[in-house]
Every structure is written in structure tokens, then in C-alpha cells.
């Protein structure tokens, strides 16, 4: 058993969330702290990367390549996980590399990841045969992990997020980026539960993208589900003062660190739904905290704000 697995063997931490609004509505809200699962590869990234890195090792390839933005938690997690697995990592970064590097990219480079900037125009074509061939010409053969990490092996991993004790909860909530974690949860949740995803992206297109993932990987949802698209605050990585204030308030009141891309938007949306009596009295709600501390530090530097 290698270093990556050994350091991940931590029992899940469950944090009850107390708030006058939650009490007034007669609800029980518990946060499953996936951000504390692993000291380096935090949140849902561990589940997405675990089987992919195993496959990379078994393939005999010595390096993995993936894509992401300058503040990508996926880039950071891939760098650390690949290093622990004894694999070289290549991170293709959208846009220019601005120096000095932000904490996310600096840490990734310190873990041995080779950072390769790609123009935004080329980046939009990153999945094309032409771009992938040019990357293989430059770096040699590599195991490809898609942006955000979502593929069949990632979904296999995210199916393991929910444990037996989680299956007694009435509702399960999680943020949505690429939809891979949400798809995995749909394959493992119980039929009596309802899964609610909060999209960090502007628009309703994520609903059809999740449907495509379910069809592509043959997933038949075991439970009812819904994707909330009203809490994007302007789109991916966008935020507004009301969101920042909410994140800071949750940190002060509940000692629960959030970031403005995924987990902050999810919690804001959850509290709004609670206020609107979306949940029946007596409901038990499990909130999946899929973020990582590194992402929070990166956005603190980027925005000049302490979360």
C-alpha cells in the first residue's frame, strides 16, 4: 500500500451545523468534511484521482497530463497525488503563467509538476486530436486526465463518497462543476433520498451535461435529484459581496471554511432554500464539503480578502 493510500485512511468527520434558521425550520444539517479527508489531496479530488492514478501506474506510463486554470484545485491535487504515486505530472494551464506564481501553482510546481501555459484560444480546443497530438509530440506519451478529472474512473471513485451512515439522511447536497461527483453520487444514493446539486456555472446547460454523463456511463439514478442553477453569482469563479459576507459569517459562527467557487455558493443556496421552506420539517440534510484549504488560500490571495 503506497503513501497516497496510507495518508488517506482517515475516518470521515461530521460537523453539525447550528443556526437559528435551521432550528426554526425544524431541520438537522450535518456537514461531511471531505476537505479533511486527506492532508494534501482534499475534498472530492481524492475520489476522482484515486482510480485514475492506479490506472496510470498499471499502464506503465511514467507521467500524467491534465488541464486547469491558474487557481484550479484539480491541478493542485493532481500534482500532489501524482508525486505521492511516483508519477511525473504535467499541468496545462489556461492562459499565461503570471509570476510570481499564486499559491496553487507554486505548490504544484514545488511538488514536481511541469506547468505549461496554453493560449485561451488553443485551450478551448484542448480535447481535439490536433492539440493532444501536439502535447504528445512535446512531452511524449502520457496518461490523460481530463479537466476537472471527470471520467469513468473518477465517477467510480465518487460513488464511494457516501457511506452506510450517510444513506439514512433525507437529502444530500453537493456543489457541481463538471458533474462527475454528482453523477457518482446518483449511482450510490438510496431511493428514499433526494440529491440536490448547486451549480457554480451560469446557465442551465449543466443539466443536460449531467444527463449526458449519466447516459455515457450507463448510470441509472437510484434517487430523486435536482440541480439548482440560481446560485452561480455571475458564473464560474465569479462572486459578489453578498457571497463573500456569507462565507465570512459562516466561518465566524460555525468555524466552517468555505471558498467562493463551489462550497460557498452551495451553502448560500442551501440557506436560501431553507428560508423558503423547501425542506419539510424534521428533514435530515447531509452537506458534502468537497473543497480544500489550498483553494481557499488561493482565492484569499487573488481577491485580497480573508475568508
C-alpha positions as CSV (number, residue, x, y, z in Angstrom):
1,X,0.0,0.0,0.0
2,X,1.6,3.3,-1.1
3,X,2.0,6.6,0.6
4,X,-1.0,8.1,-1.3
5,X,-3.4,5.5,0.2
6,X,-1.9,5.3,3.7
7,X,-2.2,9.0,4.3
8,X,-5.8,9.0,3.1
9,X,-7.1,6.5,5.6
10,X,-8.8,8.9,7.9
11,X,-12.3,8.5,9.3
12,X,-14.9,11.0,7.9
13,X,-15.5,14.0,10.1
14,X,-19.1,15.1,10.5
15,X,-19.9,18.6,11.7
16,X,-23.4,19.5,12.8
17,X,-24.4,23.0,11.6
18,X,-26.2,25.1,14.1
19,X,-28.1,28.2,13.2
20,X,-31.3,29.9,14.4
21,X,-32.9,29.4,10.9
22,X,-32.2,25.7,10.9
23,X,-33.7,25.3,14.4
24,X,-36.7,27.5,13.5
25,X,-37.5,25.3,10.5
26,X,-37.1,22.1,12.5
27,X,-34.2,20.7,10.4
28,X,-31.0,18.8,11.1
29,X,-28.0,19.8,8.9
30,X,-24.7,17.9,9.1
31,X,-21.6,18.7,7.0
32,X,-19.4,15.9,5.9
33,X,-15.9,17.4,5.8
34,X,-14.4,15.8,2.8
35,X,-11.9,18.7,2.9
36,X,-10.3,17.0,5.9
37,X,-10.2,13.5,4.3
38,X,-6.6,13.8,3.1
39,X,-3.8,16.2,4.2
40,X,-2.9,17.1,0.6
41,X,-5.5,15.8,-1.9
42,X,-8.6,17.2,-0.3
43,X,-12.3,17.1,-1.0
44,X,-13.8,15.2,-3.9
45,X,-10.4,15.3,-5.7
46,X,-9.1,12.3,-3.8
47,X,-12.1,10.2,-5.1
48,X,-11.7,11.4,-8.6
49,X,-7.9,10.8,-8.8
50,X,-7.5,7.6,-6.9
51,X,-8.5,5.1,-9.6
52,X,-7.1,7.2,-12.4
53,X,-3.6,7.2,-10.8
54,X,-3.9,3.5,-10.2
55,X,-4.7,3.0,-13.9
56,X,-1.8,5.3,-14.9
57,X,0.6,3.1,-12.9
58,X,-0.8,-0.1,-14.3
59,X,-0.5,1.3,-17.9
60,X,3.3,1.5,-17.5
61,X,3.3,5.2,-18.3
62,X,5.5,7.4,-16.2
63,X,3.6,10.7,-16.4
64,X,0.1,12.1,-16.3
65,X,-1.2,15.2,-18.0
66,X,-4.2,17.3,-17.1
67,X,-5.7,20.7,-17.7
68,X,-6.9,23.6,-15.5
69,X,-7.0,27.3,-14.7
70,X,-4.5,29.2,-12.6
71,X,-6.4,28.6,-9.4
72,X,-7.5,25.0,-10.1
73,X,-7.9,22.7,-7.1
74,X,-7.7,19.9,-9.6
75,X,-4.3,21.0,-10.9
76,X,-3.0,21.2,-7.3
77,X,-4.5,17.9,-6.2
78,X,-3.1,16.1,-9.3
79,X,0.4,17.5,-8.7
80,X,0.5,16.2,-5.1
81,X,-1.2,12.9,-5.8
82,X,1.0,12.1,-8.8
83,X,4.1,12.9,-6.8
84,X,3.0,10.5,-4.0
85,X,2.4,7.8,-6.6
86,X,5.8,8.3,-8.1
87,X,4.5,9.8,-11.4
88,X,5.5,12.9,-13.2
89,X,2.7,15.4,-13.6
90,X,2.2,17.9,-16.4
91,X,-0.3,20.7,-15.9
92,X,-1.6,22.5,-19.0
93,X,-2.7,25.9,-17.7
94,X,-5.3,28.1,-19.4
95,X,-3.7,31.5,-20.3
96,X,-0.4,32.9,-19.3
97,X,1.7,31.9,-16.2
98,X,1.8,35.1,-14.2
99,X,4.9,35.4,-11.9
100,X,5.2,35.2,-9.1
101,X,3.0,32.2,-9.1
102,X,-0.1,32.1,-7.0
103,X,-0.1,29.6,-4.0
104,X,-1.9,26.9,-6.0
105,X,0.5,26.8,-8.9
106,X,3.6,27.5,-6.8
107,X,2.7,24.5,-4.6
108,X,2.0,22.3,-7.7
109,X,5.4,23.2,-9.2
110,X,7.2,22.5,-5.9
111,X,5.6,19.0,-6.0
112,X,7.3,18.5,-9.3
113,X,4.5,19.3,-11.7
114,X,5.6,20.8,-15.0
115,X,3.4,23.8,-15.8
116,X,2.7,24.5,-19.5
117,X,0.7,27.6,-20.4
118,X,-1.7,27.4,-23.3
119,X,-3.4,30.3,-25.0
120,X,-7.1,30.6,-24.3
121,X,-7.9,30.0,-28.0
122,X,-6.0,26.7,-28.0
123,X,-7.3,25.8,-24.7
124,X,-10.9,25.8,-26.0
125,X,-9.7,23.1,-28.4
126,X,-7.8,21.1,-25.8
127,X,-9.8,17.9,-26.4
128,X,-9.1,17.9,-30.1
129,X,-6.9,15.3,-31.7
130,X,-4.7,18.1,-33.1
131,X,-4.0,19.6,-29.6
132,X,-3.5,16.2,-28.0
133,X,-1.0,15.2,-30.7
134,X,1.0,18.4,-30.2
135,X,1.1,17.7,-26.5
136,X,2.4,14.2,-27.1
137,X,4.9,15.4,-29.5
138,X,6.2,17.8,-26.9
139,X,6.0,15.7,-23.7
140,X,5.9,12.1,-25.0
141,X,3.3,9.5,-24.1
142,X,1.2,10.4,-21.0
143,X,-1.9,9.2,-19.2
144,X,-4.6,11.8,-19.8
145,X,-6.8,13.1,-17.0
146,X,-9.5,15.5,-18.3
147,X,-10.0,19.0,-16.9
148,X,-11.8,18.6,-13.5
149,X,-10.9,14.9,-13.5
150,X,-14.3,13.6,-14.7
151,X,-14.2,10.3,-16.5
152,X,-15.4,6.8,-15.8
153,X,-12.7,6.1,-13.2
154,X,-13.5,9.4,-11.4
155,X,-17.2,8.5,-11.3
156,X,-16.2,5.1,-9.9
157,X,-14.4,6.8,-7.2
158,X,-17.1,9.4,-6.3
159,X,-19.5,6.5,-5.9
160,X,-17.6,5.7,-2.7
161,X,-18.2,9.1,-1.1
162,X,-21.5,8.1,0.6
163,X,-21.0,5.6,3.4
164,X,-23.7,3.4,5.0
165,X,-24.4,6.0,7.7
166,X,-25.0,8.7,5.1
167,X,-27.7,6.7,3.4
168,X,-30.1,7.4,6.3
169,X,-30.2,11.1,5.5
170,X,-33.2,12.5,3.7
171,X,-31.3,15.0,1.5
172,X,-27.7,15.2,0.2
173,X,-26.3,18.4,-1.2
174,X,-23.1,19.0,-3.1
175,X,-21.6,21.6,-5.4
176,X,-21.4,21.0,-9.2
177,X,-18.6,21.9,-11.5
178,X,-18.1,19.3,-14.2
179,X,-20.8,17.0,-12.8
180,X,-18.6,14.0,-12.2
181,X,-19.1,13.9,-8.4
182,X,-22.9,14.4,-8.8
183,X,-23.1,11.5,-11.3
184,X,-21.2,9.3,-8.9
185,X,-23.5,10.2,-6.0
186,X,-26.6,9.5,-8.1
187,X,-25.3,6.0,-8.6
188,X,-24.9,5.4,-4.9
189,X,-27.6,7.3,-3.1
190,X,-30.7,5.4,-1.9
191,X,-34.1,5.7,-3.5
192,X,-35.6,7.4,-0.4
193,X,-33.1,10.2,-0.6
194,X,-33.0,13.3,-2.7
195,X,-29.8,14.7,-4.1
196,X,-29.5,18.4,-4.7
197,X,-26.6,19.8,-6.7
198,X,-25.7,23.5,-6.7
199,X,-24.2,24.6,-9.9
200,X,-21.3,27.1,-9.8
201,X,-21.8,27.8,-13.5
202,X,-24.1,30.3,-15.1
203,X,-26.9,28.9,-17.2
204,X,-28.9,25.7,-17.3
205,X,-26.6,23.8,-19.7
206,X,-25.2,21.8,-16.7
207,X,-28.5,19.9,-16.5
208,X,-28.1,18.5,-20.0
209,X,-24.3,17.8,-19.3
210,X,-25.2,15.7,-16.3
211,X,-27.8,13.9,-18.3
212,X,-25.1,13.2,-20.9
213,X,-22.8,11.8,-18.2
214,X,-25.5,9.5,-16.9
215,X,-26.1,8.2,-20.4
216,X,-22.5,7.9,-21.3
217,X,-21.6,5.9,-18.3
218,X,-24.8,3.9,-18.0
219,X,-25.9,5.3,-14.6
220,X,-29.5,4.8,-13.6
221,X,-30.1,7.2,-10.7
222,X,-31.3,5.4,-7.5
223,X,-32.9,8.5,-6.1
224,X,-34.7,11.7,-6.9
225,X,-32.5,14.6,-7.8
226,X,-32.5,18.3,-8.7
227,X,-29.9,20.8,-9.9
228,X,-30.1,24.3,-8.6
229,X,-28.8,26.9,-11.1
230,X,-29.8,30.2,-9.4
231,X,-26.8,30.5,-7.1
232,X,-23.9,31.0,-9.5
233,X,-23.3,34.7,-8.6
234,X,-22.3,35.6,-12.1
235,X,-20.7,32.3,-13.2
236,X,-17.7,30.1,-12.6
237,X,-15.2,31.8,-10.2
238,X,-17.4,34.9,-10.0
239,X,-18.5,36.3,-6.7
240,X,-20.4,39.2,-5.2
241,X,-20.2,41.0,-1.8
242,X,-23.2,39.1,-0.5
243,X,-21.5,35.8,-1.1
244,X,-18.2,36.9,0.5
245,X,-20.1,38.3,3.5
246,X,-22.0,35.0,3.9
247,X,-18.7,32.9,3.7
248,X,-17.1,35.1,6.3
249,X,-20.2,34.8,8.6
250,X,-20.2,31.0,8.3
251,X,-16.5,30.9,9.2
252,X,-17.1,33.1,12.3
253,X,-20.3,31.4,13.5
254,X,-19.6,27.8,12.6
255,X,-15.9,27.5,12.2
256,X,-16.6,26.1,8.7
257,X,-14.1,27.3,6.0
258,X,-15.7,27.8,2.6
259,X,-14.4,29.1,-0.8
260,X,-16.4,31.3,-3.3
261,X,-16.3,28.9,-6.3
262,X,-18.1,25.8,-5.0
263,X,-18.8,25.3,-1.3
264,X,-19.7,28.9,-0.6
265,X,-22.3,29.0,-3.3
266,X,-23.7,25.7,-2.2
267,X,-24.2,26.8,1.4
268,X,-25.7,30.1,0.4
269,X,-28.1,28.3,-1.8
270,X,-28.9,25.8,0.9
271,X,-29.7,28.5,3.4
272,X,-31.9,30.3,0.9
273,X,-33.9,27.1,0.2
274,X,-34.3,26.6,4.0
275,X,-35.6,30.1,4.3
276,X,-38.1,29.4,1.5
277,X,-39.4,26.2,3.3
278,X,-38.0,23.9,0.6
279,X,-37.4,21.1,3.2
280,X,-40.2,19.5,5.2
281,X,-39.8,19.9,9.0
282,X,-37.9,17.0,10.5
283,X,-35.7,16.6,7.4
284,X,-32.1,15.4,7.9
285,X,-29.7,17.1,5.4
286,X,-26.2,16.0,4.6
287,X,-24.0,18.6,3.1
288,X,-20.9,17.4,1.3
289,X,-18.0,19.8,1.8
290,X,-16.0,19.0,-1.3
291,X,-13.4,21.8,-1.1
292,X,-9.9,22.1,0.0
293,X,-7.9,24.6,2.1
294,X,-5.5,25.2,-0.8
295,X,-8.3,26.6,-2.9
296,X,-9.3,28.9,-0.1
297,X,-5.8,30.3,0.3
298,X,-5.5,30.8,-3.4
299,X,-8.7,32.9,-3.6
300,X,-7.8,34.9,-0.5
301,X,-4.6,36.0,-2.3
302,X,-6.4,36.6,-5.6
303,X,-9.2,38.7,-4.0
304,X,-7.2,40.2,-1.2
305,X,-9.9,39.0,1.3
306,X,-9.7,36.8,4.3
307,X,-12.2,34.0,4.4
